[in-house]
Amino acid sequence: MKQVSLVFVMLLSAAALAQAGRGAIVGRVTTDQNDPAPSVTVQAKDMTGKISSVVANKNGEFRLTNLPAGTYEIAVPQMGVRTARFAEPNVVIEAGKTLTFNIKLMPNNFGIIGDDGGFLSIHDKYANQKGAAPRTRDGRPDFSGVWLANVDANPTPVQMLPWAQQEWERRRDRAFEGMPTSRCLPLDPTMTLPFFYKIVQTPTLLVHLFEQDPHYRQAFLDGREHPKDLDPTWMGHTIGRWDKDTLVLDTVGLNDKSWLLQAVWLPHTEKLHIIERYTRPDLAHLNIDVTLEDPDTFVKPVERHVQWLFTPGEEIFEAICAENNKFLQYSAVK
């Protein structure tokens, strides 16, 4: 009797969805090794650009319901450096029907040797943290701790001036030969790489620590201005100010040797100006909105929006690039 009642309720629900012009999509997300991809975000973007999303469970299973009938792009953002972004356009959701749609995340075609899926397991380990964002003694949001960074879930296209477009195409056509990090030179200064970062925050200074060269960046919060005559460096000179609960970091004085934004690797000039806005909406997350301005490279400013995950049980380690560096030996980047 209970079974009949359940079937009746399901049929009634389906009829209600059909009458409302809505449907659903269910499925499972796995890696290329057929392992579950837990806690990844599955997105459904309709023709107007509106995005509905859900987080997969520990088995990689997801269910998006109450979707207006129509055509969608189903996507899973890139997670770490092992998996590439998944996107399937023209997926049709019908009124009153549930579509089964399984997703397999393929390897990133520009991965990192030794990245074995640990990002997914760490992300899942800390995905369900709850609580309010902590504050410092002076009432500011406290960003201190170890964070697992990630790439932008929905990156927008970049428009470059002709010389920069040609340079980027040259890098792409040569499999990104000469990338600075392949030769133990410093990483991308935008803090958008999917690695661990450690933040040490004081009232007058915020320091980023990380395992890749040059291992740190400091942002001065004591009210000073940028020096008038800066010598260009890999990480530049960073100052910060508070806009209510948002920390705004401003970086200039960068050399033109670094490559910007992981998996895109954009060129730039010494006119590069980086603005970052840090907000901590809750215990588990740190949202960073990045704007790259360079009038000699970009047609308009480049924006990236990344979210870091608080990982209080993790720690960064010593990493010396010149020791046992096998990147060039195994990578296409030579």
C-alpha positions as a LaTeX table, in Angstrom:
\begin{tabular}{lrrr}
\hline
Residue & $x$ (\AA) & $y$ (\AA) & $z$ (\AA) \\
\hline
Met1 & 0.00 & 0.00 & 0.00 \\
Lys2 & 2.87 & 2.33 & 0.87 \\
Gln3 & 4.55 & 1.47 & $-2.44$ \\
Val4 & 1.37 & 2.32 & $-4.38$ \\
Ser5 & 1.09 & 5.59 & $-2.48$ \\
Leu6 & 4.73 & 6.46 & $-3.27$ \\
Val7 & 4.24 & 5.78 & $-6.97$ \\
Phe8 & 1.09 & 7.88 & $-6.91$ \\
Val9 & 2.98 & 10.75 & $-5.25$ \\
Met10 & 5.79 & 10.50 & $-7.82$ \\
Leu11 & 3.32 & 10.55 & $-10.69$ \\
Leu12 & 1.53 & 13.48 & $-9.11$ \\
Ser13 & 4.83 & 15.36 & $-8.72$ \\
Ala14 & 5.77 & 14.68 & $-12.34$ \\
Ala15 & 2.37 & 15.90 & $-13.45$ \\
Ala16 & 2.79 & 19.05 & $-11.38$ \\
Leu17 & 6.21 & 19.69 & $-12.90$ \\
Ala18 & 4.83 & 19.17 & $-16.38$ \\
Gln19 & 1.99 & 21.55 & $-15.69$ \\
Ala20 & 4.46 & 24.13 & $-14.42$ \\
Gly21 & 6.67 & 23.60 & $-17.48$ \\
Arg22 & 9.58 & 22.28 & $-15.44$ \\
Gly23 & 11.85 & 19.25 & $-15.46$ \\
Ala24 & 14.96 & 17.84 & $-13.77$ \\
Ile25 & 18.38 & 16.39 & $-14.47$ \\
Val26 & 20.14 & 13.70 & $-12.42$ \\
Gly27 & 23.41 & 11.88 & $-12.84$ \\
Arg28 & 26.83 & 11.03 & $-11.51$ \\
Val29 & 30.20 & 12.77 & $-11.93$ \\
Thr30 & 33.32 & 10.62 & $-12.23$ \\
Thr31 & 36.96 & 11.10 & $-13.16$ \\
Asp32 & 38.57 & 9.56 & $-16.23$ \\
Gln33 & 39.53 & 6.65 & $-13.92$ \\
Asn34 & 35.81 & 6.11 & $-13.11$ \\
Asp35 & 36.33 & 7.23 & $-9.52$ \\
Pro36 & 33.54 & 9.37 & $-8.03$ \\
Ala37 & 34.14 & 13.13 & $-8.12$ \\
Pro38 & 32.69 & 14.21 & $-4.76$ \\
Ser39 & 31.63 & 17.73 & $-3.85$ \\
Val40 & 32.08 & 19.16 & $-7.34$ \\
Thr41 & 29.61 & 21.78 & $-8.52$ \\
Val42 & 27.34 & 20.93 & $-11.45$ \\
Gln43 & 25.91 & 23.93 & $-13.28$ \\
Ala44 & 22.98 & 24.28 & $-15.67$ \\
Lys45 & 23.03 & 27.54 & $-17.65$ \\
Asp46 & 19.94 & 28.46 & $-19.64$ \\
Met47 & 19.79 & 30.54 & $-22.83$ \\
Thr48 & 19.51 & 33.78 & $-20.84$ \\
Gly49 & 22.72 & 33.06 & $-18.94$ \\
Lys50 & 21.01 & 32.19 & $-15.65$ \\
Ile51 & 22.89 & 29.46 & $-13.78$ \\
Ser52 & 21.35 & 26.84 & $-11.49$ \\
Ser53 & 23.83 & 24.72 & $-9.57$ \\
Val54 & 24.11 & 21.85 & $-7.12$ \\
Val55 & 26.99 & 20.17 & $-5.29$ \\
Ala56 & 27.49 & 16.45 & $-5.93$ \\
Asn57 & 27.49 & 14.12 & $-2.92$ \\
Lys58 & 30.35 & 11.87 & $-1.79$ \\
Asn59 & 29.49 & 9.37 & $-4.53$ \\
Gly60 & 29.54 & 12.05 & $-7.20$ \\
Glu61 & 25.74 & 11.92 & $-7.56$ \\
Phe62 & 23.77 & 15.07 & $-8.27$ \\
Arg63 & 20.17 & 16.12 & $-8.83$ \\
Leu64 & 19.00 & 19.45 & $-10.27$ \\
Thr65 & 15.23 & 19.85 & $-10.01$ \\
Asn66 & 12.59 & 22.42 & $-10.82$ \\
Leu67 & 14.35 & 23.58 & $-13.99$ \\
Pro68 & 12.21 & 25.46 & $-16.52$ \\
Ala69 & 11.88 & 23.43 & $-19.71$ \\
Gly70 & 14.42 & 24.57 & $-22.28$ \\
Thr71 & 17.95 & 24.23 & $-23.59$ \\
Tyr72 & 20.92 & 24.33 & $-21.22$ \\
Glu73 & 24.67 & 24.11 & $-21.05$ \\
Ile74 & 25.63 & 21.57 & $-18.37$ \\
Ala75 & 29.06 & 22.28 & $-16.92$ \\
Val76 & 31.47 & 21.33 & $-14.15$ \\
Pro77 & 34.21 & 23.88 & $-13.45$ \\
Gln78 & 37.84 & 22.85 & $-13.57$ \\
Met79 & 38.88 & 21.37 & $-10.24$ \\
Gly80 & 42.55 & 21.81 & $-9.42$ \\
Val81 & 44.98 & 21.09 & $-12.23$ \\
Arg82 & 44.13 & 17.45 & $-12.96$ \\
Thr83 & 40.66 & 17.79 & $-14.46$ \\
Ala84 & 39.61 & 20.03 & $-17.31$ \\
Arg85 & 36.40 & 22.04 & $-17.33$ \\
Phe86 & 33.45 & 19.98 & $-18.57$ \\
Ala87 & 30.80 & 21.69 & $-20.70$ \\
Glu88 & 28.02 & 20.12 & $-22.79$ \\
Pro89 & 25.86 & 22.60 & $-24.72$ \\
Asn90 & 22.35 & 22.12 & $-26.12$ \\
Val91 & 21.07 & 19.79 & $-23.40$ \\
Val92 & 17.27 & 19.79 & $-23.57$ \\
Ile93 & 15.20 & 19.63 & $-20.38$ \\
Glu94 & 11.59 & 18.65 & $-21.03$ \\
Ala95 & 8.60 & 19.55 & $-18.88$ \\
Gly96 & 7.59 & 16.79 & $-16.49$ \\
Lys97 & 10.63 & 14.64 & $-17.31$ \\
Thr98 & 13.86 & 13.79 & $-15.52$ \\
Leu99 & 16.94 & 13.54 & $-17.74$ \\
Thr100 & 19.73 & 11.17 & $-16.72$ \\
Phe101 & 23.04 & 12.82 & $-17.57$ \\
Asn102 & 26.33 & 11.30 & $-16.38$ \\
Ile103 & 29.52 & 13.35 & $-16.51$ \\
Lys104 & 33.11 & 12.17 & $-16.90$ \\
Leu105 & 35.83 & 14.69 & $-16.07$ \\
Met106 & 38.77 & 14.33 & $-18.43$ \\
Pro107 & 42.40 & 15.19 & $-17.64$ \\
Asn108 & 43.49 & 18.76 & $-18.12$ \\
Asn109 & 45.57 & 18.92 & $-21.30$ \\
Phe110 & 47.95 & 21.11 & $-19.39$ \\
Gly111 & 48.27 & 19.33 & $-16.09$ \\
Ile112 & 51.01 & 19.11 & $-13.50$ \\
Ile113 & 53.15 & 16.01 & $-13.08$ \\
Gly114 & 52.32 & 14.34 & $-9.78$ \\
Asp115 & 48.80 & 15.77 & $-9.40$ \\
Asp116 & 46.95 & 12.50 & $-8.72$ \\
Gly117 & 43.50 & 13.76 & $-7.89$ \\
Gly118 & 44.46 & 14.93 & $-4.41$ \\
Phe119 & 42.68 & 18.21 & $-5.02$ \\
Leu120 & 39.32 & 16.45 & $-5.24$ \\
Ser121 & 39.88 & 14.47 & $-2.04$ \\
Ile122 & 41.03 & 17.55 & $-0.10$ \\
His123 & 38.13 & 19.58 & $-1.47$ \\
Asp124 & 35.67 & 16.89 & $-0.38$ \\
Lys125 & 37.30 & 16.62 & 3.06 \\
Tyr126 & 36.49 & 20.25 & 3.89 \\
Ala127 & 33.42 & 20.83 & 1.72 \\
Asn128 & 30.87 & 20.74 & 4.56 \\
Gln129 & 32.35 & 23.21 & 7.03 \\
Lys130 & 29.78 & 25.46 & 8.67 \\
Gly131 & 30.03 & 28.63 & 10.69 \\
Ala132 & 30.50 & 32.37 & 10.57 \\
Ala133 & 33.65 & 34.03 & 9.33 \\
Pro134 & 36.04 & 34.76 & 12.23 \\
Arg135 & 37.15 & 38.30 & 13.00 \\
Thr136 & 40.30 & 39.86 & 14.35 \\
Arg137 & 40.51 & 41.82 & 17.60 \\
Asp138 & 39.94 & 45.06 & 15.71 \\
Gly139 & 36.74 & 43.67 & 14.13 \\
Arg140 & 38.10 & 43.00 & 10.66 \\
Pro141 & 37.40 & 39.72 & 8.82 \\
Asp142 & 40.24 & 37.31 & 9.57 \\
Phe143 & 41.73 & 35.67 & 6.45 \\
Ser144 & 44.48 & 33.84 & 8.34 \\
Gly145 & 44.98 & 30.12 & 7.72 \\
Val146 & 45.68 & 27.60 & 4.99 \\
Trp147 & 43.48 & 27.76 & 1.89 \\
Leu148 & 42.95 & 25.53 & $-1.12$ \\
Ala149 & 42.62 & 27.82 & $-4.13$ \\
Asn150 & 40.84 & 27.05 & $-7.38$ \\
Val151 & 40.43 & 28.54 & $-10.84$ \\
Asp152 & 37.52 & 30.72 & $-12.01$ \\
Ala153 & 34.40 & 28.58 & $-12.43$ \\
Asn154 & 33.12 & 30.67 & $-15.36$ \\
Pro155 & 36.04 & 32.55 & $-16.95$ \\
Thr156 & 35.19 & 35.21 & $-19.48$ \\
Pro157 & 37.05 & 35.49 & $-22.82$ \\
Val158 & 40.08 & 37.78 & $-22.96$ \\
Gln159 & 40.42 & 40.44 & $-25.65$ \\
Met160 & 44.05 & 41.35 & $-26.44$ \\
Leu161 & 45.79 & 43.84 & $-28.66$ \\
Pro162 & 47.30 & 42.36 & $-31.87$ \\
Trp163 & 50.86 & 41.96 & $-30.54$ \\
Ala164 & 49.62 & 40.15 & $-27.43$ \\
Gln165 & 47.29 & 37.90 & $-29.42$ \\
Gln166 & 50.17 & 36.95 & $-31.71$ \\
Glu167 & 52.44 & 36.25 & $-28.75$ \\
Trp168 & 49.80 & 34.10 & $-27.08$ \\
Glu169 & 49.25 & 32.12 & $-30.30$ \\
Arg170 & 53.01 & 31.60 & $-30.58$ \\
Arg171 & 53.09 & 30.19 & $-27.04$ \\
Arg172 & 50.11 & 27.94 & $-27.75$ \\
Asp173 & 51.52 & 26.64 & $-31.02$ \\
Arg174 & 54.80 & 25.74 & $-29.29$ \\
Ala175 & 53.01 & 23.88 & $-26.45$ \\
Phe176 & 53.80 & 26.78 & $-24.08$ \\
Glu177 & 57.52 & 26.26 & $-24.42$ \\
Gly178 & 59.50 & 28.59 & $-22.19$ \\
Met179 & 56.89 & 28.97 & $-19.45$ \\
Pro180 & 58.77 & 30.54 & $-16.50$ \\
Thr181 & 57.66 & 27.96 & $-13.92$ \\
Ser182 & 59.09 & 25.14 & $-16.05$ \\
Arg183 & 62.51 & 26.65 & $-15.32$ \\
Cys184 & 62.00 & 27.28 & $-11.63$ \\
Leu185 & 61.13 & 30.93 & $-12.09$ \\
Pro186 & 58.25 & 32.52 & $-10.15$ \\
Leu187 & 54.63 & 31.64 & $-10.71$ \\
Asp188 & 51.68 & 33.68 & $-11.88$ \\
Pro189 & 51.33 & 36.77 & $-9.61$ \\
Thr190 & 47.51 & 36.73 & $-9.73$ \\
Met191 & 47.00 & 34.15 & $-6.94$ \\
Thr192 & 44.55 & 32.21 & $-9.13$ \\
Leu193 & 46.46 & 28.92 & $-9.31$ \\
Pro194 & 44.73 & 25.89 & $-7.71$ \\
Phe195 & 47.33 & 25.27 & $-4.98$ \\
Phe196 & 47.60 & 25.73 & $-1.22$ \\
Tyr197 & 48.16 & 29.25 & 0.08 \\
Lys198 & 48.77 & 30.27 & 3.68 \\
Ile199 & 47.72 & 33.73 & 4.84 \\
Val200 & 49.26 & 35.42 & 7.85 \\
Gln201 & 47.29 & 38.56 & 8.74 \\
Thr202 & 48.26 & 41.36 & 11.10 \\
Pro203 & 46.73 & 44.86 & 11.40 \\
Thr204 & 49.49 & 46.33 & 9.22 \\
Leu205 & 50.59 & 43.46 & 6.98 \\
Leu206 & 49.08 & 40.51 & 5.12 \\
Val207 & 51.46 & 37.81 & 3.90 \\
His208 & 50.77 & 35.03 & 1.40 \\
Leu209 & 52.97 & 31.95 & 1.74 \\
Phe210 & 53.02 & 29.21 & $-0.91$ \\
Glu211 & 55.15 & 26.30 & $-2.03$ \\
Gln212 & 56.08 & 27.67 & $-5.44$ \\
Asp213 & 58.77 & 30.28 & $-6.15$ \\
Pro214 & 59.18 & 32.95 & $-4.86$ \\
His215 & 57.29 & 31.46 & $-1.87$ \\
Tyr216 & 55.76 & 34.66 & $-0.49$ \\
Arg217 & 54.01 & 37.93 & $-1.24$ \\
Gln218 & 53.47 & 40.72 & 1.26 \\
Ala219 & 50.71 & 43.33 & 1.19 \\
Phe220 & 51.21 & 46.44 & 3.30 \\
Leu221 & 48.10 & 47.53 & 5.24 \\
Asp222 & 49.68 & 50.44 & 7.12 \\
Gly223 & 48.43 & 53.22 & 4.85 \\
Arg224 & 51.60 & 53.67 & 2.81 \\
Glu225 & 51.54 & 54.51 & $-0.90$ \\
His226 & 53.37 & 52.76 & $-3.73$ \\
Pro227 & 56.97 & 54.01 & $-4.11$ \\
Lys228 & 57.30 & 56.56 & $-6.89$ \\
Asp229 & 60.13 & 54.79 & $-8.73$ \\
Leu230 & 59.70 & 51.02 & $-8.42$ \\
Asp231 & 62.13 & 48.51 & $-9.86$ \\
Pro232 & 59.93 & 45.90 & $-11.61$ \\
Thr233 & 59.81 & 42.53 & $-9.82$ \\
Trp234 & 58.03 & 39.20 & $-10.31$ \\
Met235 & 55.39 & 39.82 & $-7.63$ \\
Gly236 & 55.35 & 43.61 & $-7.69$ \\
His237 & 54.52 & 45.94 & $-4.80$ \\
Thr238 & 51.19 & 45.45 & $-3.01$ \\
Ile239 & 49.31 & 47.77 & $-0.69$ \\
Gly240 & 45.87 & 47.22 & 0.83 \\
Arg241 & 42.93 & 49.13 & 2.25 \\
Trp242 & 39.63 & 48.16 & 3.84 \\
Asp243 & 36.30 & 48.89 & 2.18 \\
Lys244 & 34.01 & 47.90 & 5.06 \\
Asp245 & 34.47 & 44.09 & 5.27 \\
Thr246 & 36.27 & 43.85 & 1.92 \\
Leu247 & 40.06 & 44.00 & 1.72 \\
Val248 & 41.19 & 45.68 & $-1.51$ \\
Leu249 & 44.74 & 44.85 & $-2.62$ \\
Asp250 & 46.49 & 46.98 & $-5.23$ \\
Thr251 & 49.62 & 45.71 & $-7.02$ \\
Val252 & 51.94 & 47.56 & $-9.42$ \\
Gly253 & 55.63 & 47.41 & $-10.26$ \\
Leu254 & 55.48 & 44.02 & $-12.00$ \\
Asn255 & 58.01 & 42.96 & $-14.59$ \\
Asp256 & 56.82 & 41.64 & $-17.97$ \\
Lys257 & 58.34 & 38.15 & $-17.58$ \\
Ser258 & 55.50 & 36.32 & $-15.82$ \\
Trp259 & 52.68 & 34.49 & $-17.63$ \\
Leu260 & 49.19 & 35.25 & $-16.35$ \\
Leu261 & 46.31 & 32.93 & $-15.42$ \\
Gln262 & 46.91 & 29.18 & $-15.25$ \\
Ala263 & 46.00 & 27.24 & $-18.44$ \\
Val264 & 45.71 & 30.54 & $-20.37$ \\
Trp265 & 49.19 & 31.97 & $-19.81$ \\
Leu266 & 48.67 & 35.50 & $-21.05$ \\
Pro267 & 51.45 & 37.96 & $-21.85$ \\
His268 & 51.56 & 41.45 & $-20.35$ \\
Thr269 & 53.73 & 44.55 & $-20.07$ \\
Glu270 & 55.18 & 46.42 & $-17.10$ \\
Lys271 & 52.02 & 48.55 & $-17.08$ \\
Leu272 & 50.12 & 45.64 & $-15.53$ \\
His273 & 48.00 & 46.73 & $-12.57$ \\
Ile274 & 46.28 & 44.06 & $-10.42$ \\
Ile275 & 43.33 & 44.83 & $-8.13$ \\
Glu276 & 42.02 & 42.10 & $-5.80$ \\
Arg277 & 38.96 & 42.26 & $-3.55$ \\
Tyr278 & 38.90 & 39.75 & $-0.66$ \\
Thr279 & 35.67 & 38.84 & 1.14 \\
Arg280 & 34.99 & 35.98 & 3.58 \\
Pro281 & 31.25 & 35.22 & 3.55 \\
Asp282 & 31.51 & 32.34 & 6.01 \\
Leu283 & 33.98 & 30.07 & 7.79 \\
Ala284 & 34.71 & 27.85 & 4.79 \\
His285 & 35.13 & 30.25 & 1.89 \\
Leu286 & 37.24 & 33.17 & 0.73 \\
Asn287 & 36.03 & 34.95 & $-2.41$ \\
Ile288 & 38.61 & 36.84 & $-4.45$ \\
Asp289 & 37.64 & 39.10 & $-7.36$ \\
Val290 & 40.66 & 39.88 & $-9.54$ \\
Thr291 & 40.91 & 42.65 & $-12.15$ \\
Leu292 & 43.92 & 42.87 & $-14.48$ \\
Glu293 & 44.48 & 46.23 & $-16.16$ \\
Asp294 & 47.14 & 46.69 & $-18.84$ \\
Pro295 & 46.29 & 49.19 & $-21.60$ \\
Asp296 & 49.24 & 48.02 & $-23.70$ \\
Thr297 & 48.02 & 44.39 & $-23.68$ \\
Phe298 & 44.26 & 44.10 & $-23.09$ \\
Val299 & 41.42 & 45.72 & $-25.00$ \\
Lys300 & 39.53 & 45.92 & $-21.71$ \\
Pro301 & 40.36 & 44.80 & $-18.16$ \\
Val302 & 40.41 & 41.05 & $-17.54$ \\
Glu303 & 38.35 & 39.76 & $-14.63$ \\
Arg304 & 38.60 & 36.51 & $-12.71$ \\
His305 & 36.47 & 35.42 & $-9.76$ \\
Val306 & 37.90 & 32.62 & $-7.65$ \\
Gln307 & 36.87 & 30.94 & $-4.43$ \\
Trp308 & 39.28 & 29.45 & $-1.92$ \\
Leu309 & 38.34 & 26.71 & 0.54 \\
Phe310 & 39.49 & 26.86 & 4.16 \\
Thr311 & 41.60 & 23.78 & 4.97 \\
Pro312 & 42.59 & 24.13 & 8.64 \\
Gly313 & 44.05 & 20.62 & 8.88 \\
Glu314 & 46.52 & 21.11 & 6.03 \\
Glu315 & 49.93 & 22.78 & 5.84 \\
Ile316 & 52.23 & 24.03 & 3.13 \\
Phe317 & 55.61 & 22.35 & 2.73 \\
Glu318 & 59.10 & 23.31 & 1.68 \\
Ala319 & 59.53 & 23.01 & $-2.07$ \\
Ile320 & 62.83 & 23.67 & $-3.85$ \\
Cys321 & 62.23 & 23.67 & $-7.60$ \\
Ala322 & 65.83 & 22.96 & $-8.62$ \\
Glu323 & 65.92 & 19.70 & $-6.62$ \\
Asn324 & 64.62 & 16.63 & $-8.48$ \\
Asn325 & 62.77 & 18.82 & $-10.98$ \\
Lys326 & 61.32 & 16.41 & $-13.55$ \\
Phe327 & 58.82 & 18.84 & $-15.07$ \\
Leu328 & 60.74 & 19.33 & $-18.31$ \\
Gln329 & 61.51 & 15.63 & $-18.58$ \\
Tyr330 & 57.85 & 14.56 & $-18.59$ \\
Ser331 & 56.00 & 17.63 & $-19.78$ \\
Ala332 & 55.32 & 19.02 & $-23.23$ \\
Val333 & 56.61 & 22.32 & $-21.88$ \\
Lys334 & 60.25 & 22.16 & $-22.95$ \\
\hline
\end{tabular}
